């Protein structure tokens, strides 16, 4: 037999427990035994339907389990490989990623985007796994050992018709859970639950952001498992140019953690743009547009041979006190020098570019000195929250 033929036969392997669970889910019932070799399965009102399911210790087990799958396939008028796929899915969580675009309607995708899609599918599960152990805006280290070992068991299922669909099959209990957790839930289910929670939180936060323009809504999503790592994985599904919509459907194996109905998350074109802002926000590198800042000048900088000058204002941006650098020129800088010398507050409009350790005002305008009688009631706060 050729190597390819042997591999095809091995691909039809399944456990007794898996096939038995499938038979029960399809309303077959055990109707006797053949000594200590196998069990016999029948269906009500269909006397000709029969499956002989071997015990796992029989000498020719692999061949007999393939015969059982073939018997089921014959009854269902399907290929044995298709039956096996459904059998294994009973003991696995399936994450289906569907890319929606004109160039994927035929079930194909540009090769670079296809490679990126598969790589980011694993990154998505990795982000969900890491959020099990800690809730952070950004993870810079890899997943813990147990989670990493589990991620290595992920399988890539067949693509499906319908734009371009990739199925990631996540086996349940492929890696033993720590002893103290063994009586709780399998690690596989915990990771999938974390994924569902994180995706749901990001979907909700994206919609809220579109309505109010408040990046702070993504803080709450972190508590549910969202992170920049999860956002980056999702952005990878939209292609190298971030120009495709996509949807994710999570179908979990039977568990107290999940309802039987799959969870579906849709990220349209406008959501992709929001995800870009969310991941930048989580990484501490984002822009808050159209802000008005109030504060005292703490530093003046006047480099040689430069037409513009830089001042640093202590201002409250949202709920955080930040040192914001502002470039001024001509009369405005002269006004700033006087305000600094006289310890007067100033105000200025613009877009605040926030980084982890710095902030800069882009497109500054309407710079002015605030006289004591004109101080705003909020006492130095920016006039808008995040």
Secondary structure, DSSP 8 states (H G I E B T S, - for coil): --HHHHHHHHTT---HHHHHHHHHHTT-EEEEEETTTEEEEEETTEEEEEEEEE-TTSTTHHHHHHHHHHHHHHHHTS-HHHHHHHHHHTTEEEEEEEEESGGGTTS---HHHHHHHHHHHHHHHHHHHHHHH---S---S---HHHHHHHTT-EE---EETTEEEEEEEETTSS---GGGTTS--HHHHHHHHHHHHHHHHHHHHHHHHHH--TTHHHHHHHTT--HHHHHHHHHHTTTTT--EEEEEEE--S-TTS-SS-EEEEE-HHHHHHHHHHHHHHTT-EEEEEEEEEEEEEEEE--TT-SEEEEEEEEEETTEEEEEEEEEETHHHHHHHHHHHTT-EEEEEEEEEE-SS-EEEEEEEEEEEE-GGG--TTSSB-SS--
